[in-house]
């Protein structure tokens, strides 16, 4: 993998890490913003899978469909199959109640 490709992988994984950090902060606040925290969890997962696909030099479509990305990753590495079921779950953040 050349330096430009490594930089793209680092970028995806850094963004994933930032989204996860934001989710934790939003969920742990005095008045948790759970709907927004869930959004950032989804974003973190999406970006982490994109980073892994990039590291495998496997182009992915411009999409936010985590189910599609996990399916693509599972074709390259069977361990991703364990995430297929949860990737297919859609969470309606309107149903999330802050306590």
VEXNUGU-812348 format. One line per 10 residues: number of its first residue (from 1); their letters; for each residue x, y, z of N, C-alpha, C. Coordinates in nm, 2 decimals. Last residue first. Layout:
REM VEXNUGU-812348
NUM = a = X,Y,Z,X,Y,Z,X,Y,Z | ...
REM end
This chain:
REM VEXNUGU-812348
99 = xxxxxxxxxx = -3.33,1.02,2.93,-3.37,1.01,3.07,-3.30,1.11,3.16 | -3.46,1.04,2.61,-3.35,1.08,2.70,-3.41,1.08,2.84 | -3.56,0.79,2.40,-3.60,0.88,2.50,-3.49,0.92,2.59 | -3.60,0.71,2.07,-3.50,0.72,2.18,-3.55,0.83,2.27 | -3.76,0.73,1.85,-3.81,0.65,1.96,-3.72,0.65,2.08 | -3.62,0.88,1.67,-3.74,0.94,1.73,-3.79,0.86,1.85 | -3.44,0.70,1.56,-3.39,0.78,1.68,-3.51,0.86,1.74 | -3.49,0.39,1.48,-3.56,0.52,1.47,-3.52,0.60,1.59 | -3.25,0.19,1.35,-3.30,0.25,1.47,-3.36,0.38,1.44 | -3.23,-0.11,1.17,-3.25,0.04,1.16,-3.31,0.09,1.29
89 = xxxxxxxxxx = -3.02,-0.37,1.12,-3.11,-0.31,1.21,-3.12,-0.16,1.19 | -2.81,-0.46,0.98,-2.94,-0.46,0.91,-3.04,-0.39,1.00 | -2.60,-0.48,1.15,-2.59,-0.38,1.05,-2.73,-0.36,0.98 | -2.67,-0.71,1.29,-2.69,-0.58,1.36,-2.68,-0.46,1.26 | -2.62,-0.90,1.09,-2.75,-0.89,1.15,-2.77,-0.75,1.21 | -2.34,-0.87,1.02,-2.45,-0.85,0.92,-2.58,-0.83,0.98 | -2.14,-0.93,1.19,-2.20,-0.80,1.21,-2.32,-0.77,1.11 | -2.04,-1.17,1.12,-2.10,-1.16,1.25,-2.17,-1.03,1.27 | -1.91,-1.13,0.88,-2.04,-1.18,0.88,-2.12,-1.17,1.01 | -1.65,-1.05,0.93,-1.75,-0.94,0.92,-1.89,-1.00,0.92
79 = xxxxxxxxxx = -1.50,-1.28,0.91,-1.53,-1.23,1.04,-1.64,-1.12,1.04 | -1.44,-1.33,0.64,-1.56,-1.39,0.70,-1.60,-1.34,0.83 | -1.35,-1.09,0.42,-1.31,-1.15,0.54,-1.43,-1.20,0.62 | -1.47,-1.03,0.18,-1.32,-1.03,0.19,-1.27,-1.10,0.31 | -1.73,-1.03,0.23,-1.69,-1.11,0.11,-1.53,-1.12,0.11 | -1.75,-0.85,0.44,-1.77,-1.00,0.47,-1.72,-1.08,0.35 | -1.74,-0.61,0.31,-1.63,-0.65,0.39,-1.63,-0.80,0.42 | -2.00,-0.61,0.19,-1.88,-0.61,0.11,-1.76,-0.65,0.18 | -2.16,-0.61,0.42,-2.17,-0.73,0.33,-2.04,-0.73,0.24 | -2.09,-0.36,0.53,-2.05,-0.49,0.60,-2.05,-0.61,0.51
69 = xxxxxxxxxx = -2.20,-0.20,0.33,-2.06,-0.20,0.35,-2.01,-0.32,0.43 | -2.47,-0.26,0.36,-2.40,-0.28,0.23,-2.25,-0.29,0.25 | -2.51,-0.17,0.62,-2.54,-0.31,0.58,-2.47,-0.35,0.45 | -2.46,0.10,0.60,-2.37,0.02,0.68,-2.39,-0.13,0.64 | -2.49,0.33,0.37,-2.56,0.20,0.40,-2.46,0.10,0.47 | -2.40,0.55,0.26,-2.41,0.55,0.41,-2.47,0.42,0.46 | -2.18,0.56,-0.02,-2.30,0.52,0.05,-2.29,0.54,0.20 | -2.01,0.52,-0.29,-2.05,0.64,-0.21,-2.18,0.60,-0.14 | -1.87,0.19,-0.28,-1.96,0.30,-0.34,-1.98,0.41,-0.24 | -1.53,0.11,-0.25,-1.66,0.10,-0.20,-1.74,0.21,-0.26
59 = xxxxxxxxxx = -1.24,-0.09,-0.34,-1.32,0.03,-0.36,-1.47,0.01,-0.31 | -1.00,-0.21,-0.16,-1.13,-0.26,-0.21,-1.22,-0.14,-0.22 | -0.76,-0.22,-0.02,-0.76,-0.17,-0.16,-0.89,-0.22,-0.23 | -0.78,-0.27,0.24,-0.77,-0.39,0.16,-0.77,-0.35,0.01 | -0.81,-0.02,0.34,-0.68,-0.08,0.37,-0.66,-0.21,0.29 | -1.07,0.03,0.26,-0.96,0.11,0.20,-0.83,0.04,0.22 | -1.20,-0.14,0.44,-1.21,-0.17,0.30,-1.10,-0.09,0.22 | -1.13,0.00,0.68,-1.09,-0.13,0.66,-1.09,-0.17,0.51 | -1.27,0.24,0.63,-1.12,0.24,0.65,-1.07,0.11,0.63 | -1.53,0.15,0.62,-1.47,0.21,0.50,-1.32,0.22,0.51
49 = xxxxxxxxxx = -1.56,0.07,0.89,-1.56,-0.03,0.78,-1.50,0.03,0.65 | -1.53,0.32,1.01,-1.44,0.22,1.04,-1.44,0.11,0.93 | -1.75,0.46,0.90,-1.62,0.50,0.87,-1.51,0.40,0.90 | -1.97,0.30,1.02,-1.95,0.32,0.88,-1.81,0.36,0.84 | -1.92,0.34,1.29,-1.91,0.21,1.24,-1.89,0.22,1.08 | -1.95,0.62,1.32,-1.82,0.56,1.35,-1.81,0.42,1.29 | -2.22,0.65,1.24,-2.12,0.71,1.16,-1.98,0.65,1.19 | -2.34,0.52,1.45,-2.36,0.47,1.32,-2.25,0.52,1.23 | -2.26,0.69,1.66,-2.22,0.55,1.66,-2.23,0.49,1.52 | -2.40,0.92,1.58,-2.25,0.92,1.58,-2.19,0.78,1.59
39 = xxxxxxxxxx = -2.66,0.84,1.63,-2.62,0.88,1.49,-2.47,0.87,1.48 | -2.65,0.81,1.90,-2.67,0.69,1.82,-2.63,0.72,1.67 | -2.62,1.07,1.98,-2.52,0.98,2.01,-2.53,0.86,1.92 | -2.87,1.18,1.91,-2.75,1.22,1.84,-2.63,1.13,1.86 | -3.03,1.04,2.09,-3.05,1.03,1.94,-2.93,1.07,1.86 | -2.92,1.12,2.34,-2.91,0.98,2.29,-2.93,0.97,2.14 | -2.79,1.33,2.50,-2.85,1.35,2.37,-2.84,1.21,2.30 | -2.83,1.37,2.86,-2.78,1.30,2.74,-2.86,1.32,2.61 | -2.75,1.60,3.06,-2.87,1.58,2.98,-2.83,1.51,2.85 | -2.49,1.54,3.14,-2.59,1.56,3.24,-2.73,1.54,3.18
29 = xxxxxxxxxx = -2.35,1.30,2.90,-2.37,1.43,2.96,-2.48,1.43,3.06 | -2.31,1.06,2.77,-2.27,1.07,2.91,-2.30,1.20,2.98 | -2.37,1.09,2.51,-2.45,1.00,2.59,-2.42,1.01,2.74 | -2.18,1.27,2.41,-2.32,1.31,2.41,-2.41,1.22,2.49 | -1.94,1.12,2.45,-1.96,1.25,2.52,-2.11,1.29,2.53 | -1.99,0.90,2.28,-1.97,0.88,2.42,-1.99,1.01,2.50 | -2.00,1.04,2.04,-2.11,0.96,2.08,-2.10,0.94,2.24 | -1.74,1.15,2.02,-1.86,1.24,2.02,-1.98,1.16,2.08 | -1.60,0.91,1.99,-1.57,1.00,2.11,-1.69,1.09,2.12 | -1.70,0.82,1.75,-1.72,0.74,1.86,-1.70,0.83,1.99
19 = xxxxxxxxxx = -1.60,1.03,1.58,-1.75,1.01,1.59,-1.78,0.92,1.72 | -1.33,0.99,1.61,-1.39,1.12,1.65,-1.54,1.10,1.67 | -1.30,0.74,1.49,-1.26,0.76,1.64,-1.33,0.88,1.69 | -1.36,0.80,1.23,-1.44,0.70,1.31,-1.42,0.72,1.46 | -1.16,0.97,1.16,-1.29,1.02,1.17,-1.38,0.93,1.25 | -0.95,0.79,1.18,-0.95,0.91,1.27,-1.09,0.96,1.28 | -1.02,0.61,0.97,-1.01,0.57,1.11,-1.01,0.68,1.21 | -1.00,0.78,0.75,-1.12,0.71,0.78,-1.13,0.67,0.93 | -0.72,0.85,0.77,-0.83,0.95,0.77,-0.96,0.89,0.81 | -0.59,0.61,0.74,-0.58,0.69,0.87,-0.69,0.79,0.88
9 = xxxxxxxxx = -0.66,0.56,0.47,-0.70,0.47,0.58,-0.70,0.54,0.72 | -0.53,0.77,0.35,-0.68,0.76,0.34,-0.73,0.67,0.45 | -0.27,0.71,0.40,-0.32,0.83,0.46,-0.48,0.83,0.45 | -0.24,0.47,0.26,-0.23,0.47,0.40,-0.29,0.59,0.47 | -0.26,0.59,0.00,-0.36,0.49,0.05,-0.36,0.48,0.20 | -0.02,0.74,0.00,-0.15,0.80,-0.02,-0.27,0.72,0.03 | 0.18,0.54,0.02,0.16,0.64,0.13,0.02,0.71,0.12 | 0.06,0.22,-0.09,0.14,0.34,-0.10,0.10,0.44,0.01 | 0.09,-0.12,0.00,0.00,0.00,0.00,0.09,0.12,0.00
REM end
